[in-house]
Amino acid sequence: MLRIEAVEELLFENVARLRVAADDAEERRYQLWRARQRALLIAVLDWLAIAVLFFWRDPLADFLTLGPGEESVFTVAILAIAVHSGFRLGQRERYGTVAAALRSLERFC
């Protein structure tokens, strides 16, 4: 026998890694939607930070180089922000997968 509530709880806590205190299914879905939107917002802010860093960059300096100097700090900052943006986009995709699984569970109710 399939316990829908248990499956939903597993999806929220183990797959999405969201700690939602509400027992209401609508509130849980809303929290999942908010987390998905927040992940997209942070990714967009990361892209804006990359754009600002490129705007303030010295146009005569080498492009994304590593070595002794301040250009290395620029390169590491760009790479760190890009990795964080990718992480948040992956997190958003995971939330979308959980939302799709929850929609498919509704057929069993």
N, CA, C and O atoms as a Tinker XYZ file with bonds, in Angstrom:
   436  protein
     1  N      0.846000   -1.178000    0.000000    73     2
     2  CA     0.000000    0.000000    0.000000    64     1     3
     3  C      0.890000    1.239000    0.000000    63     2     4     5
     4  O      1.859000    1.321000    0.755000    81     3
     5  N      0.558000    2.175000   -0.833000    73     3     6
     6  CA     1.333000    3.397000   -0.977000    64     5     7
     7  C      0.779000    4.466000   -0.040000    63     6     8     9
     8  O     -0.394000    4.831000   -0.121000    81     7
     9  N      1.639000    4.964000    0.850000    73     7    10
    10  CA     1.235000    6.055000    1.745000    64     9    11
    11  C      1.708000    7.357000    1.124000    63    10    12    13
    12  O      2.897000    7.675000    1.152000    81    11
    13  N      0.776000    8.099000    0.570000    73    11    14
    14  CA     1.085000    9.322000   -0.160000    64    13    15
    15  C      1.790000   10.339000    0.733000    63    14    16    17
    16  O      2.748000   10.984000    0.307000    81    15
    17  N      1.320000   10.483000    1.964000    73    15    18
    18  CA     1.922000   11.457000    2.875000    64    17    19
    19  C      3.380000   11.122000    3.160000    63    18    20    21
    20  O      4.220000   12.019000    3.240000    81    19
    21  N      3.681000    9.844000    3.313000    73    19    22
    22  CA     5.059000    9.430000    3.578000    64    21    23
    23  C      5.955000    9.688000    2.370000    63    22    24    25
    24  O      7.102000   10.111000    2.514000    81    23
    25  N      5.423000    9.431000    1.190000    73    23    26
    26  CA     6.200000    9.679000   -0.027000    64    25    27
    27  C      6.452000   11.176000   -0.194000    63    26    28    29
    28  O      7.556000   11.589000   -0.548000    81    27
    29  N      5.418000   11.991000    0.062000    73    27    30
    30  CA     5.601000   13.443000   -0.025000    64    29    31
    31  C      6.646000   13.927000    0.969000    63    30    32    33
    32  O      7.477000   14.772000    0.636000    81    31
    33  N      6.611000   13.400000    2.176000    73    31    34
    34  CA     7.589000   13.801000    3.186000    64    33    35
    35  C      9.007000   13.413000    2.758000    63    34    36    37
    36  O      9.949000   14.184000    2.942000    81    35
    37  N      9.149000   12.224000    2.191000    73    35    38
    38  CA    10.463000   11.803000    1.694000    64    37    39
    39  C     10.948000   12.714000    0.568000    63    38    40    41
    40  O     12.126000   13.066000    0.510000    81    39
    41  N     10.040000   13.089000   -0.319000    73    39    42
    42  CA    10.426000   13.981000   -1.408000    64    41    43
    43  C     10.881000   15.333000   -0.879000    63    42    44    45
    44  O     11.872000   15.889000   -1.351000    81    43
    45  N     10.160000   15.857000    0.094000    73    43    46
    46  CA    10.526000   17.168000    0.627000    64    45    47
    47  C     11.813000   17.121000    1.430000    63    46    48    49
    48  O     12.691000   17.964000    1.245000    81    47
    49  N     11.933000   16.156000    2.309000    73    47    50
    50  CA    13.070000   16.156000    3.233000    64    49    51
    51  C     14.328000   15.540000    2.642000    63    50    52    53
    52  O     15.426000   16.042000    2.880000    81    51
    53  N     14.193000   14.467000    1.881000    73    51    54
    54  CA    15.388000   13.769000    1.399000    64    53    55
    55  C     15.826000   14.203000    0.008000    63    54    56    57
    56  O     17.024000   14.297000   -0.261000    81    55
    57  N     14.878000   14.467000   -0.874000    73    55    58
    58  CA    15.250000   14.827000   -2.236000    64    57    59
    59  C     15.458000   16.336000   -2.355000    63    58    60    61
    60  O     16.506000   16.795000   -2.811000    81    59
    61  N     14.438000   17.107000   -1.936000    73    59    62
    62  CA    14.543000   18.567000   -2.047000    64    61    63
    63  C     15.347000   19.168000   -0.900000    63    62    64    65
    64  O     15.830000   20.295000   -1.004000    81    63
    65  N     15.492000   18.431000    0.182000    73    63    66
    66  CA    16.189000   18.900000    1.388000    64    65    67
    67  C     15.579000   20.200000    1.917000    63    66    68    69
    68  O     16.285000   21.135000    2.297000    81    67
    69  N     14.249000   20.224000    1.926000    73    67    70
    70  CA    13.510000   21.348000    2.486000    64    69    71
    71  C     12.904000   20.919000    3.810000    63    70    72    73
    72  O     12.337000   19.831000    3.916000    81    71
    73  N     13.019000   21.751000    4.793000    73    71    74
    74  CA    12.414000   21.486000    6.093000    64    73    75
    75  C     11.160000   22.344000    6.202000    63    74    76    77
    76  O     11.221000   23.506000    6.603000    81    75
    77  N     10.032000   21.761000    5.843000    73    75    78
    78  CA     8.761000   22.477000    5.867000    64    77    79
    79  C      7.973000   21.970000    7.061000    63    78    80    81
    80  O      7.682000   20.779000    7.169000    81    79
    81  N      7.631000   22.887000    7.954000    73    79    82
    82  CA     6.928000   22.509000    9.175000    64    81    83
    83  C      5.435000   22.300000    8.944000    63    82    84    85
    84  O      4.773000   21.663000    9.763000    81    83
    85  N      4.900000   22.817000    7.861000    73    83    86
    86  CA     3.459000   22.744000    7.626000    64    85    87
    87  C      3.051000   21.335000    7.218000    63    86    88    89
    88  O      3.781000   20.638000    6.513000    81    87
    89  N      1.862000   20.929000    7.679000    73    87    90
    90  CA     1.312000   19.637000    7.283000    64    89    91
    91  C      0.388000   19.768000    6.081000    63    90    92    93
    92  O      0.051000   18.769000    5.445000    81    91
    93  N     -0.021000   20.983000    5.768000    73    91    94
    94  CA    -0.910000   21.243000    4.651000    64    93    95
    95  C     -0.166000   21.049000    3.333000    63    94    96    97
    96  O      0.928000   21.583000    3.149000    81    95
    97  N     -0.753000   20.294000    2.425000    73    95    98
    98  CA    -0.101000   20.014000    1.139000    64    97    99
    99  C      0.063000   21.276000    0.312000    63    98   100   101
   100  O      1.080000   21.444000   -0.361000    81    99
   101  N     -0.920000   22.165000    0.351000    73    99   102
   102  CA    -0.815000   23.413000   -0.398000    64   101   103
   103  C      0.313000   24.291000    0.133000    63   102   104   105
   104  O      1.045000   24.907000   -0.642000    81   103
   105  N      0.450000   24.345000    1.446000    73   103   106
   106  CA     1.534000   25.138000    2.044000    64   105   107
   107  C      2.894000   24.556000    1.665000    63   106   108   109
   108  O      3.837000   25.300000    1.398000    81   107
   109  N      2.996000   23.234000    1.643000    73   107   110
   110  CA     4.260000   22.597000    1.238000    64   109   111
   111  C      4.600000   22.919000   -0.207000    63   110   112   113
   112  O      5.750000   23.216000   -0.529000    81   111
   113  N      3.600000   22.861000   -1.076000    73   111   114
   114  CA     3.837000   23.171000   -2.492000    64   113   115
   115  C      4.221000   24.645000   -2.666000    63   114   116   117
   116  O      5.060000   24.983000   -3.501000    81   115
   117  N      3.601000   25.506000   -1.873000    73   115   118
   118  CA     3.955000   26.918000   -1.929000    64   117   119
   119  C      5.404000   27.127000   -1.478000    63   118   120   121
   120  O      6.139000   27.900000   -2.093000    81   119
   121  N      5.812000   26.447000   -0.415000    73   119   122
   122  CA     7.192000   26.558000    0.050000    64   121   123
   123  C      8.167000   26.033000   -1.003000    63   122   124   125
   124  O      9.252000   26.588000   -1.177000    81   123
   125  N      7.786000   24.973000   -1.697000    73   123   126
   126  CA     8.621000   24.443000   -2.776000    64   125   127
   127  C      8.721000   25.450000   -3.918000    63   126   128   129
   128  O      9.800000   25.648000   -4.475000    81   127
   129  N      7.612000   26.082000   -4.269000    73   127   130
   130  CA     7.613000   27.099000   -5.323000    64   129   131
   131  C      8.495000   28.275000   -4.921000    63   130   132   133
   132  O      9.268000   28.786000   -5.731000    81   131
   133  N      8.374000   28.704000   -3.650000    73   131   134
   134  CA     9.206000   29.814000   -3.172000    64   133   135
   135  C     10.688000   29.456000   -3.221000    63   134   136   137
   136  O     11.511000   30.280000   -3.620000    81   135
   137  N     11.030000   28.253000   -2.826000    73   135   138
   138  CA    12.430000   27.821000   -2.865000    64   137   139
   139  C     12.933000   27.787000   -4.303000    63   138   140   141
   140  O     14.081000   28.144000   -4.567000    81   139
   141  N     12.094000   27.367000   -5.219000    73   139   142
   142  CA    12.478000   27.331000   -6.634000    64   141   143
   143  C     12.708000   28.742000   -7.162000    63   142   144   145
   144  O     13.677000   28.975000   -7.885000    81   143
   145  N     11.842000   29.682000   -6.817000    73   143   146
   146  CA    11.996000   31.059000   -7.248000    64   145   147
   147  C     13.220000   31.710000   -6.610000    63   146   148   149
   148  O     13.923000   32.492000   -7.250000    81   147
   149  N     13.466000   31.380000   -5.346000    73   147   150
   150  CA    14.626000   31.931000   -4.649000    64   149   151
   151  C     15.928000   31.442000   -5.290000    63   150   152   153
   152  O     16.887000   32.205000   -5.405000    81   151
   153  N     15.962000   30.183000   -5.704000    73   151   154
   154  CA    17.158000   29.652000   -6.372000    64   153   155
   155  C     17.404000   30.381000   -7.692000    63   154   156   157
   156  O     18.548000   30.685000   -8.028000    81   155
   157  N     16.335000   30.661000   -8.441000    73   155   158
   158  CA    16.488000   31.404000   -9.689000    64   157   159
   159  C     16.951000   32.829000   -9.424000    63   158   160   161
   160  O     17.805000   33.347000  -10.144000    81   159
   161  N     16.399000   33.467000   -8.398000    73   159   162
   162  CA    16.793000   34.828000   -8.056000    64   161   163
   163  C     18.279000   34.906000   -7.704000    63   162   164   165
   164  O     18.978000   35.819000   -8.144000    81   163
   165  N     18.754000   33.954000   -6.919000    73   163   166
   166  CA    20.171000   33.955000   -6.542000    64   165   167
   167  C     21.048000   33.716000   -7.765000    63   166   168   169
   168  O     22.112000   34.323000   -7.884000    81   167
   169  N     20.625000   32.846000   -8.673000    73   167   170
   170  CA    21.402000   32.614000   -9.894000    64   169   171
   171  C     21.467000   33.886000  -10.736000    63   170   172   173
   172  O     22.521000   34.209000  -11.285000    81   171
   173  N     20.358000   34.607000  -10.844000    73   171   174
   174  CA    20.351000   35.863000  -11.599000    64   173   175
   175  C     21.257000   36.889000  -10.930000    63   174   176   177
   176  O     21.983000   37.614000  -11.610000    81   175
   177  N     21.220000   36.954000   -9.595000    73   175   178
   178  CA    22.112000   37.872000   -8.886000    64   177   179
   179  C     23.580000   37.495000   -9.107000    63   178   180   181
   180  O     24.436000   38.373000   -9.215000    81   179
   181  N     23.865000   36.212000   -9.174000    73   179   182
   182  CA    25.231000   35.777000   -9.491000    64   181   183
   183  C     25.649000   36.262000  -10.879000    63   182   184   185
   184  O     26.770000   36.735000  -11.064000    81   183
   185  N     24.752000   36.143000  -11.846000    73   183   186
   186  CA    25.074000   36.608000  -13.201000    64   185   187
   187  C     25.295000   38.113000  -13.220000    63   186   188   189
   188  O     26.176000   38.608000  -13.923000    81   187
   189  N     24.495000   38.839000  -12.447000    73   187   190
   190  CA    24.704000   40.286000  -12.364000    64   189   191
   191  C     26.055000   40.614000  -11.733000    63   190   192   193
   192  O     26.733000   41.551000  -12.154000    81   191
   193  N     26.439000   39.840000  -10.727000    73   191   194
   194  CA    27.743000   40.058000  -10.101000    64   193   195
   195  C     28.867000   39.801000  -11.095000    63   194   196   197
   196  O     29.858000   40.531000  -11.112000    81   195
   197  N     28.726000   38.786000  -11.909000    73   195   198
   198  CA    29.734000   38.524000  -12.944000    64   197   199
   199  C     29.790000   39.675000  -13.936000    63   198   200   201
   200  O     30.872000   40.100000  -14.339000    81   199
   201  N     28.624000   40.179000  -14.329000    73   199   202
   202  CA    28.594000   41.310000  -15.264000    64   201   203
   203  C     29.255000   42.544000  -14.658000    63   202   204   205
   204  O     29.986000   43.255000  -15.346000    81   203
   205  N     29.004000   42.801000  -13.380000    73   203   206
   206  CA    29.622000   43.953000  -12.716000    64   205   207
   207  C     31.136000   43.774000  -12.646000    63   206   208   209
   208  O     31.888000   44.721000  -12.876000    81   207
   209  N     31.579000   42.568000  -12.332000    73   207   210
   210  CA    33.023000   42.325000  -12.281000    64   209   211
   211  C     33.668000   42.543000  -13.648000    63   210   212   213
   212  O     34.760000   43.105000  -13.735000    81   211
   213  N     33.010000   42.107000  -14.704000    73   211   214
   214  CA    33.563000   42.326000  -16.033000    64   213   215
   215  C     33.517000   43.800000  -16.422000    63   214   216   217
   216  O     34.391000   44.278000  -17.145000    81   215
   217  N     32.511000   44.516000  -15.951000    73   215   218
   218  CA    32.414000   45.938000  -16.260000    64   217   219
   219  C     33.552000   46.721000  -15.613000    63   218   220   221
   220  O     34.116000   47.626000  -16.228000    81   219
   221  N     33.891000   46.369000  -14.361000    73   219   222
   222  CA    34.941000   47.085000  -13.636000    64   221   223
   223  C     36.349000   46.568000  -13.929000    63   222   224   225
   224  O     37.329000   47.103000  -13.410000    81   223
   225  N     36.447000   45.570000  -14.727000    73   223   226
   226  CA    37.734000   44.964000  -15.032000    64   225   227
   227  C     38.557000   45.899000  -15.910000    63   226   228   229
   228  O     38.009000   46.680000  -16.689000    81   227
   229  N     39.866000   45.811000  -15.778000    73   227   230
   230  CA    40.771000   46.598000  -16.613000    64   229   231
   231  C     40.760000   46.005000  -18.021000    63   230   232   233
   232  O     41.138000   44.847000  -18.199000    81   231
   233  N     40.339000   46.767000  -19.013000    73   231   234
   234  CA    40.240000   46.200000  -20.367000    64   233   235
   235  C     41.598000   45.883000  -20.992000    63   234   236   237
   236  O     41.661000   45.118000  -21.954000    81   235
   237  N     42.675000   46.447000  -20.471000    73   235   238
   238  CA    43.998000   46.177000  -21.031000    64   237   239
   239  C     44.655000   44.957000  -20.400000    63   238   240   241
   240  O     45.670000   44.476000  -20.904000    81   239
   241  N     44.101000   44.454000  -19.318000    73   239   242
   242  CA    44.687000   43.303000  -18.628000    64   241   243
   243  C     44.336000   42.012000  -19.368000    63   242   244   245
   244  O     43.397000   41.959000  -20.162000    81   243
   245  N     45.119000   40.980000  -19.079000    73   243   246
   246  CA    44.848000   39.675000  -19.669000    64   245   247
   247  C     43.493000   39.157000  -19.190000    63   246   248   249
   248  O     42.997000   39.557000  -18.136000    81   247
   249  N     42.912000   38.272000  -19.974000    73   247   250
   250  CA    41.573000   37.775000  -19.695000    64   249   251
   251  C     41.630000   36.456000  -18.940000    63   250   252   253
   252  O     42.137000   35.465000  -19.467000    81   251
   253  N     41.125000   36.429000  -17.731000    73   251   254
   254  CA    41.031000   35.242000  -16.873000    64   253   255
   255  C     42.365000   34.497000  -16.780000    63   254   256   257
   256  O     42.487000   33.355000  -17.224000    81   255
   257  N     43.333000   35.147000  -16.211000    73   255   258
   258  CA    44.653000   34.542000  -16.044000    64   257   259
   259  C     44.893000   34.204000  -14.578000    63   258   260   261
   260  O     44.305000   34.801000  -13.676000    81   259
   261  N     45.758000   33.247000  -14.370000    73   259   262
   262  CA    46.191000   32.889000  -13.025000    64   261   263
   263  C     47.679000   33.146000  -12.904000    63   262   264   265
   264  O     48.448000   32.867000  -13.824000    81   263
   265  N     48.069000   33.670000  -11.785000    73   263   266
   266  CA    49.466000   33.984000  -11.554000    64   265   267
   267  C     49.563000   34.956000  -10.402000    63   266   268   269
   268  O     48.565000   35.233000   -9.737000    81   267
   269  N     50.747000   35.477000  -10.157000    73   267   270
   270  CA    50.880000   36.446000   -9.063000    64   269   271
   271  C     50.350000   37.811000   -9.494000    63   270   272   273
   272  O     50.918000   38.461000  -10.371000    81   271
   273  N     49.276000   38.227000   -8.880000    73   271   274
   274  CA    48.717000   39.533000   -9.212000    64   273   275
   275  C     47.232000   39.588000   -8.943000    63   274   276   277
   276  O     46.601000   38.597000   -8.576000    81   275
   277  N     46.697000   40.774000   -9.136000    73   275   278
   278  CA    45.283000   40.977000   -8.832000    64   277   279
   279  C     44.360000   40.351000   -9.870000    63   278   280   281
   280  O     43.185000   40.128000   -9.581000    81   279
   281  N     44.852000   40.063000  -11.058000    73   279   282
   282  CA    44.029000   39.399000  -12.062000    64   281   283
   283  C     43.657000   37.977000  -11.633000    63   282   284   285
   284  O     42.619000   37.455000  -12.037000    81   283
   285  N     44.501000   37.361000  -10.822000    73   283   286
   286  CA    44.178000   36.032000  -10.302000    64   285   287
   287  C     42.974000   36.084000   -9.364000    63   286   288   289
   288  O     42.132000   35.186000   -9.371000    81   287
   289  N     42.902000   37.134000   -8.566000    73   287   290
   290  CA    41.749000   37.301000   -7.669000    64   289   291
   291  C     40.485000   37.470000   -8.494000    63   290   292   293
   292  O     39.442000   36.912000   -8.153000    81   291
   293  N     40.568000   38.235000   -9.581000    73   291   294
   294  CA    39.433000   38.414000  -10.473000    64   293   295
   295  C     39.003000   37.085000  -11.075000    63   294   296   297
   296  O     37.814000   36.770000  -11.111000    81   295
   297  N     39.961000   36.315000  -11.541000    73   295   298
   298  CA    39.655000   35.026000  -12.160000    64   297   299
   299  C     39.007000   34.073000  -11.165000    63   298   300   301
   300  O     38.014000   33.419000  -11.487000    81   299
   301  N     39.559000   33.989000   -9.964000    73   299   302
   302  CA    38.998000   33.100000   -8.941000    64   301   303
   303  C     37.598000   33.558000   -8.542000    63   302   304   305
   304  O     36.718000   32.727000   -8.317000    81   303
   305  N     37.381000   34.865000   -8.452000    73   303   306
   306  CA    36.052000   35.388000   -8.107000    64   305   307
   307  C     35.035000   35.033000   -9.181000    63   306   308   309
   308  O     33.923000   34.610000   -8.865000    81   307
   309  N     35.397000   35.197000  -10.427000    73   307   310
   310  CA    34.487000   34.857000  -11.527000    64   309   311
   311  C     34.147000   33.374000  -11.489000    63   310   312   313
   312  O     32.982000   32.999000  -11.619000    81   311
   313  N     35.154000   32.534000  -11.310000    73   311   314
   314  CA    34.919000   31.092000  -11.281000    64   313   315
   315  C     34.062000   30.683000  -10.081000    63   314   316   317
   316  O     33.181000   29.835000  -10.219000    81   315
   317  N     34.303000   31.266000   -8.921000    73   315   318
   318  CA    33.520000   30.937000   -7.731000    64   317   319
   319  C     32.059000   31.352000   -7.902000    63   318   320   321
   320  O     31.152000   30.608000   -7.531000    81   319
   321  N     31.838000   32.515000   -8.451000    73   319   322
   322  CA    30.463000   32.975000   -8.651000    64   321   323
   323  C     29.764000   32.118000   -9.706000    63   322   324   325
   324  O     28.582000   31.807000   -9.562000    81   323
   325  N     30.470000   31.738000  -10.748000    73   323   326
   326  CA    29.882000   30.893000  -11.783000    64   325   327
   327  C     29.525000   29.508000  -11.234000    63   326   328   329
   328  O     28.488000   28.946000  -11.586000    81   327
   329  N     30.378000   28.966000  -10.380000    73   327   330
   330  CA    30.084000   27.664000   -9.762000    64   329   331
   331  C     28.859000   27.772000   -8.860000    63   330   332   333
   332  O     28.000000   26.890000   -8.862000    81   331
   333  N     28.781000   28.844000   -8.097000    73   331   334
   334  CA    27.620000   29.030000   -7.217000    64   333   335
   335  C     26.338000   29.182000   -8.029000    63   334   336   337
   336  O     25.292000   28.659000   -7.645000    81   335
   337  N     26.416000   29.888000   -9.138000    73   335   338
   338  CA    25.250000   30.034000  -10.003000    64   337   339
   339  C     24.811000   28.677000  -10.554000    63   338   340   341
   340  O     23.617000   28.380000  -10.596000    81   339
   341  N     25.756000   27.871000  -10.969000    73   339   342
   342  CA    25.425000   26.531000  -11.458000    64   341   343
   343  C     24.811000   25.659000  -10.377000    63   342   344   345
   344  O     23.891000   24.885000  -10.644000    81   343
   345  N     25.317000   25.782000   -9.165000    73   343   346
   346  CA    24.739000   25.040000   -8.045000    64   345   347
   347  C     23.291000   25.435000   -7.826000    63   346   348   349
   348  O     22.433000   24.571000   -7.642000    81   347
   349  N     23.007000   26.740000   -7.845000    73   347   350
   350  CA    21.638000   27.205000   -7.610000    64   349   351
   351  C     20.703000   26.795000   -8.751000    63   350   352   353
   352  O     19.537000   26.482000   -8.509000    81   351
   353  N     21.203000   26.794000   -9.989000    73   351   354
   354  CA    20.374000   26.341000  -11.101000    64   353   355
   355  C     20.095000   24.838000  -10.992000    63   354   356   357
   356  O     18.998000   24.384000  -11.318000    81   355
   357  N     21.077000   24.074000  -10.538000    73   355   358
   358  CA    20.854000   22.656000  -10.301000    64   357   359
   359  C     19.858000   22.421000   -9.181000    63   358   360   361
   360  O     19.038000   21.505000   -9.246000    81   359
   361  N     19.933000   23.245000   -8.165000    73   359   362
   362  CA    18.980000   23.165000   -7.060000    64   361   363
   363  C     17.570000   23.479000   -7.559000    63   362   364   365
   364  O     16.610000   22.818000   -7.163000    81   363
   365  N     17.446000   24.473000   -8.415000    73   363   366
   366  CA    16.143000   24.813000   -8.980000    64   365   367
   367  C     15.599000   23.650000   -9.802000    63   366   368   369
   368  O     14.404000   23.360000   -9.751000    81   367
   369  N     16.453000   22.997000  -10.548000    73   367   370
   370  CA    16.034000   21.830000  -11.330000    64   369   371
   371  C     15.560000   20.698000  -10.416000    63   370   372   373
   372  O     14.573000   20.025000  -10.714000    81   371
   373  N     16.257000   20.494000   -9.320000    73   371   374
   374  CA    15.846000   19.474000   -8.363000    64   373   375
   375  C     14.467000   19.794000   -7.791000    63   374   376   377
   376  O     13.625000   18.906000   -7.661000    81   375
   377  N     14.238000   21.046000   -7.454000    73   375   378
   378  CA    12.918000   21.443000   -6.950000    64   377   379
   379  C     11.844000   21.216000   -8.005000    63   378   380   381
   380  O     10.731000   20.806000   -7.677000    81   379
   381  N     12.164000   21.476000   -9.255000    73   379   382
   382  CA    11.211000   21.214000  -10.333000    64   381   383
   383  C     10.895000   19.740000  -10.470000    63   382   384   385
   384  O      9.753000   19.367000  -10.742000    81   383
   385  N     11.898000   18.901000  -10.283000    73   383   386
   386  CA    11.684000   17.461000  -10.341000    64   385   387
   387  C     10.794000   17.000000   -9.200000    63   386   388   389
   388  O      9.918000   16.157000   -9.395000    81   387
   389  N     11.011000   17.544000   -8.015000    73   387   390
   390  CA    10.166000   17.201000   -6.868000    64   389   391
   391  C      8.732000   17.660000   -7.118000    63   390   392   393
   392  O      7.788000   16.938000   -6.798000    81   391
   393  N      8.562000   18.843000   -7.682000    73   391   394
   394  CA     7.214000   19.339000   -7.986000    64   393   395
   395  C      6.524000   18.432000   -9.003000    63   394   396   397
   396  O      5.331000   18.158000   -8.873000    81   395
   397  N      7.249000   17.966000  -10.004000    73   395   398
   398  CA     6.670000   17.058000  -10.998000    64   397   399
   399  C      6.295000   15.726000  -10.356000    63   398   400   401
   400  O      5.253000   15.154000  -10.678000    81   399
   401  N      7.127000   15.235000   -9.462000    73   399   402
   402  CA     6.806000   13.981000   -8.768000    64   401   403
   403  C      5.571000   14.146000   -7.889000    63   402   404   405
   404  O      4.744000   13.239000   -7.800000    81   403
   405  N      5.446000   15.294000   -7.246000    73   403   406
   406  CA     4.260000   15.550000   -6.420000    64   405   407
   407  C      3.000000   15.626000   -7.273000    63   406   408   409
   408  O      1.942000   15.147000   -6.864000    81   407
   409  N      3.108000   16.229000   -8.463000    73   407   410
   410  CA     1.946000   16.279000   -9.354000    64   409   411
   411  C      1.549000   14.883000   -9.814000    63   410   412   413
   412  O      0.361000   14.585000   -9.940000    81   411
   413  N      2.534000   14.026000  -10.064000    73   411   414
   414  CA     2.202000   12.668000  -10.490000    64   413   415
   415  C      1.623000   11.843000   -9.346000    63   414   416   417
   416  O      0.863000   10.903000   -9.578000    81   415
   417  N      1.982000   12.193000   -8.111000    73   415   418
   418  CA     1.389000   11.493000   -6.955000    64   417   419
   419  C     -0.079000   11.829000   -6.773000    63   418   420   421
   420  O     -0.829000   11.037000   -6.202000    81   419
   421  N     -0.497000   12.987000   -7.250000    73   419   422
   422  CA    -1.895000   13.391000   -7.100000    64   421   423
   423  C     -2.851000   12.414000   -7.793000    63   422   424   425
   424  O     -4.022000   12.333000   -7.422000    81   423
   425  N     -2.370000   11.682000   -8.783000    73   423   426
   426  CA    -3.229000   10.701000   -9.462000    64   425   427
   427  C     -3.621000    9.564000   -8.533000    63   426   428   429
   428  O     -4.660000    8.933000   -8.727000    81   427
   429  N     -2.796000    9.297000   -7.523000    73   427   430
   430  CA    -3.080000    8.182000   -6.616000    64   429   431
   431  C     -4.043000    8.557000   -5.504000    63   430   432   433
   432  O     -4.569000    7.680000   -4.819000    81   431
   433  N     -4.278000    9.839000   -5.318000    73   431   434
   434  CA    -5.164000   10.274000   -4.234000    64   433   435
   435  C     -6.612000   10.026000   -4.530000    63   434   436
   436  O     -7.473000   10.341000   -3.708000    81   435
